[in-house]
Amino acid sequence: MISLEPRKLQGTIEIPASKSQTIRAFLIALAARGTSIIRHPLISSDTLSCIEAVKVFGAEVEFNEDKSVAYVRSKGLEAKEPVLIDAGNSGTTTYLLMPMAATLSTPVTITGDEQMRKRPTAPLRDALIAMGAEAEDNDGKPPVRICGPLKGGHVQIECRTSQYLSGLLLAAPLAKGKTIIDCPVLYEKPYVSLTLGWLDRQGIRYSISEDYMHSEIEGGQEYRCFDEYINGDFSSASFFFVAAAVSGTEITVQGLDRNDPQGDKAILDILSAMGCSVTWNGNAVTVKGPEKLRGGEFDLNAIPDTLPALTIAAAAAEGDTHLTNVPQARIKETDRIRCMHENLSLMGIDAEEEEDGLLIHGKGRIKGNKCKGYGDHRIIMSLAIASCAADAPIIIDDEKAASVTFPTFFSILESIREEKI
């Protein structure tokens, strides 16, 4: 449990590396033969789960002294005996690794923690079966057992998480034949851009429609070793962007690439619409909050991970804010729509829970209270930021899960907290 007194945040911070990019880097390094170098990787619970999975497949992973560089020595994606992978809380590792594991002729079982074992795998399972692999799970959830080889073919899959498509795109080049993927439903498209960026740098042959809903990938291709730097994580930075917004102060976040395809950088446009000033200077961005935040209507389909943080911005704004078109937020580590609605009530904010979002009636101020983190890192970090606009302490029942993506979150937060409001 942690209690946060009402304090504004102001200052300059360095943001950790992207979780999404780090996990993609380690999985591609596993599939490549030889030594790959990953510079500035994120070291967190989720990425450590991925690294352990890479080791189970026989790759060697070594770090330099301060863990700012990882060396991955791999003989390629292979397994001579049945493999068991514990992906912990990492949905990214689970969903990206499932199709890659299906390229092997040896059974691979992927499981995870209690939260992960509640998340859906059925659409991806069925797609792998359609591509010639064997796959079975626990009534549409992990653990999932997979055995290839992956033949390719024409598959249709509804991607209510983009990770399904990203996993298939990463595995399809390793399949025996050509793969055609049609996605009648596709959420979170910017995350597909991250995956395509890796395919481009690897020289993988593919074609994809402008809307990403139809793709064709040649089989029989190979990944090669690489030396890549991982940029800062816009998803992690979003909490400090919102902290500046609700504090009415300036926070500068360093280590971000304005041209990185990470979708969550769109939160800067949303905060601008709510009255914030946003200024770039090289790899640093400064967000300055206004005297009064204003509400608005925002489509979060492409950036679902920003929902918890923007819920706090909406609560601290004056007037209504509609966060909409983000039904996939219900199938993340928790049902984030329901959980944030319950926390809004605890903080004295009127809100309406909708099937695909929240309608929040902001009051310009948040009531301090004991709130529920639900073991969800993004909910916990959002509640911590709520203390910047609260009239009394915000007490979070369990703060440990923040380490899933941002182990240094609370130490960075403390380093830029001003005196009590």
Buried (B, 14 or more C-beta within 10 A) or exposed (E): EBEBBBBBBBBEBEBBBBBBBBBBBBBBBBBBBEBBBBBBBBBBBBBBBBBBBBBBBBBEBEBEEEEEBBBBBBEBBBBEEEBEBBBBBBBBBBBBBBBBBBBBEBBBBBBBBEBBBBBBBEBBBBBBBBBBBEBEBEEEBBBBBBBBBBBBBEBEBBBBBBBBBBBBBBBBBBBBBBBBBBBEEBBBBBBBBBBBBBBEEBEBEBEBEEEBBEBBBBBEBEBBBBEBBBBBBBBBBBBBBBBBBBBBBBBBBBBBBEEBBBBBBBBBEBBEEBBBEBEEEEEBBBBBBBEEBBBBEBBBBBBBBBBBBBBBBBBBBBBBBBBBBBBBBBBBBBBBBBBBBBBBBBBBBEBEBBEBBBBBBBBBBBBBBEBBBBBBBBBBBBBBBBBBBBEEBBBBBEBEBBBBBBBBBBEBBEEBBEEEE
